[in-house]
Amino acid sequence: MLTDFMKHIFPRVVLEKNLRITYTFCLGGMSFAVFVMLFASGILLLFYYQPTPERAYNSILFLEASVHGGKYLRSFHRLASHALLLLIMLHTLRVILTGAYHRPRQLNWVIGVLLLSSATFEAYSGYLLPLDQLAYWATQTGMELLAAAPPGEPLRSLLVPDAVGGPLSLLRFYALHVVIIPMAILILSLLHFYRIRKNKGALPYL
């Protein structure tokens, strides 16, 4: 799977007609490129962020005010997260409009939907981390909406065992945002690109 992924990202041959810019030009590839940029900028942010209720907001203030390029780095990370969601949604829309989810690509369609869901939850889990008023009330609203859904109360208790912004809930959102969901997105991306090559859906000449 890893070998096919690398061949898909770095093909040995590319047809000239496939280099023409179209309205659907490499939306999936651009999404993955933005994910890599998010991963890299997120690692840099980890050097200053402190995942505790007492220090989270102050660590953000310190990053923006006292670290050279810190405000730019945080803004870049935030804007890249918006770009990732937009690109994945456009890619999903393209798949729907062109009927690319039909046989034999049903499995890859499911993987793509999981990628969209994971990216959305990744953005939501990162929203709480600054722990300012906007983050608190947005997360509080989301948790209330989750609790109103039929299986939502157990999930809410799992995500927020104490209270929104409490030590345990902040730590769990931090773990989800930094480790668990990014690893899931990476694995799903590898599988997604592997299935594209397996189904000969793109670059069939390779």
C-alpha positions in Angstrom: 0.0 0.0 0.0 2.8 2.4 0.9 4.6 1.6 -2.4 1.5 2.4 -4.5 1.0 5.5 -2.5 4.5 6.8 -3.3 4.0 5.9 -7.0 0.8 7.8 -7.0 2.4 10.9 -5.5 5.6 10.7 -7.6 4.6 8.9 -10.9 7.4 7.9 -13.2 5.4 8.9 -16.3 2.7 11.5 -16.8 0.7 12.0 -20.0 0.8 15.6 -21.4 -3.0 15.8 -21.5 -3.2 15.1 -17.8 -1.1 18.2 -17.1 -3.8 20.5 -18.4 -5.4 22.7 -15.7 -9.1 21.9 -15.3 -11.7 22.9 -12.7 -11.1 19.5 -10.9 -7.3 19.6 -11.2 -5.8 17.4 -8.5 -8.3 18.4 -5.7 -7.4 15.2 -3.8 -3.7 15.8 -4.2 -4.1 19.4 -3.1 -6.0 18.3 0.0 -3.2 15.9 1.0 -0.6 18.6 0.4 -2.6 21.0 2.7 -2.8 18.1 5.3 1.0 17.8 5.2 1.3 21.6 5.8 -1.1 21.4 8.7 0.9 18.5 10.2 4.2 20.5 9.9 2.8 23.7 11.3 1.0 21.8 14.1 4.3 20.2 15.2 5.8 23.7 15.5 2.8 24.9 17.5 3.4 22.0 19.9 6.6 23.6 21.1 4.6 26.4 22.8 1.1 25.1 23.5 0.3 23.9 27.0 -2.8 21.7 27.2 -4.0 22.8 30.7 -7.0 25.0 31.5 -4.8 27.4 33.4 -2.1 27.8 30.7 -3.7 27.1 27.3 -4.9 30.6 26.6 -1.8 32.3 28.0 0.4 30.0 25.9 -1.4 31.2 22.8 -0.9 34.8 23.8 2.8 34.2 24.4 3.1 32.5 21.0 1.5 35.5 19.2 3.2 38.2 21.1 6.7 36.9 22.0 7.6 34.3 19.5 9.1 35.5 16.2 6.6 34.5 13.5 4.3 32.9 16.0 1.2 34.9 15.0 1.8 34.1 11.4 2.3 30.4 12.2 -1.0 30.2 14.1 -2.9 32.1 11.4 -1.4 29.8 8.7 -2.5 26.7 10.6 -6.0 28.0 11.0 -6.3 29.1 7.4 -4.9 25.8 6.2 -7.5 23.9 8.2 -10.2 25.9 6.3 -8.5 25.2 3.0 -8.4 21.5 3.8 -12.1 21.3 4.5 -12.9 23.3 1.4 -10.8 21.2 -0.9 -12.1 17.9 0.4 -15.7 19.2 0.1 -15.0 20.3 -3.5 -13.4 16.9 -4.2 -16.4 15.1 -2.8 -18.8 17.3 -4.9 -16.8 16.4 -8.0 -17.0 12.7 -7.3 -20.8 13.0 -6.8 -21.4 15.1 -10.0 -19.3 12.8 -12.1 -20.7 9.6 -10.7 -17.2 8.4 -9.7 -18.6 6.6 -6.7 -20.2 3.8 -8.8 -18.8 0.3 -9.2 -16.0 -0.6 -8.8 -15.2 2.4 -6.6 -17.8 2.0 -3.8 -15.2 1.1 -1.2 -13.1 4.2 -2.1 -16.3 6.3 -1.8 -16.8 5.1 1.7 -13.1 5.8 2.5 -13.5 9.3 1.1 -16.6 10.0 3.3 -14.6 8.8 6.3 -11.8 11.2 5.3 -14.3 14.1 5.1 -15.8 13.2 8.5 -12.4 12.8 10.0 -11.2 16.2 8.7 -14.3 17.9 10.0 -13.9 16.4 13.4 -10.2 17.3 13.4 -11.1 20.9 12.8 -13.7 20.8 15.6 -11.4 19.2 18.1 -8.8 21.9 17.5 -11.4 24.6 18.0 -11.3 24.1 21.8 -7.6 24.2 22.3 -7.1 28.0 22.5 -9.7 28.0 25.3 -10.9 31.5 24.7 -14.6 32.6 24.9 -15.2 31.7 21.3 -13.7 28.3 21.6 -15.6 27.6 24.9 -19.0 28.5 23.6 -18.6 26.9 20.2 -17.6 23.6 21.8 -20.3 23.9 24.4 -22.9 24.3 21.6 -21.5 21.4 19.7 -21.6 19.1 22.8 -25.2 20.1 23.5 -26.2 19.3 19.9 -24.3 16.0 20.2 -26.2 15.1 23.4 -29.5 15.8 21.7 -28.8 13.0 19.0 -30.0 9.5 19.9 -26.6 7.9 20.6 -25.0 11.3 21.5 -25.0 11.2 25.3 -22.4 8.4 25.7 -20.2 10.1 23.1 -20.5 13.5 24.9 -19.5 11.8 28.2 -16.5 10.3 26.5 -15.4 13.5 25.0 -16.3 15.8 27.9 -16.1 13.7 31.1 -15.9 16.8 33.4 -16.9 20.0 31.7 -16.1 21.8 28.5 -12.7 23.3 29.1 -12.0 21.1 32.1 -8.7 19.3 32.5 -9.8 16.0 31.2 -11.9 17.3 28.3 -9.1 19.6 27.1 -6.6 16.7 27.3 -8.9 14.4 25.3 -9.5 17.1 22.6 -5.8 17.7 22.6 -5.0 14.0 22.1 -7.6 13.6 19.4 -6.4 16.7 17.5 -2.7 16.0 17.8 -2.4 12.2 17.5 -5.5 10.1 17.0 -7.3 11.9 14.2 -4.2 12.9 12.2 -3.1 9.2 12.3 -6.5 8.1 11.1 -6.5 10.7 8.3 -3.0 9.5 7.2 -4.0 5.9 7.2 -7.2 6.6 5.3 -5.3 8.7 2.8 -2.8 5.9 2.1 -5.7 3.5 1.6 -7.6 6.0 -0.6 -4.6 6.5 -3.0 -4.0 2.8 -3.0 -7.6 2.1 -4.0 -7.4 4.7 -6.8 -4.5 2.9 -8.4 -6.1 -0.5 -7.7 -9.3 0.5 -9.4 -7.4 2.2 -12.3 -9.4 5.3 -11.6 -6.6 7.7 -12.3 -3.3 7.5 -14.2 -4.2 4.0 -15.6 -1.1 3.9 -17.7 1.2 3.6 -14.6 
